[in-house]
Amino acid sequence: MGALLMIIINYIMEIEHRLQGQNRNRKDK
């Protein structure tokens, strides 16, 4: 159960990181 929770947290954090990167690219352009 704990391992599954860690996987979910990593997945969410990775998505947020990608969204932040897209926002930065849009602002630069």
C-alpha positions, 0 to 999 in steps of 0.5 A: 500500500505504501509503495503504491502511494509513493508511485502516485505521488511521483506521478503527480509531481512529474505532471506538475513539473511538466505543466510548469515547464510548459507555462515557462515556455509560453511566457518566454515566447 
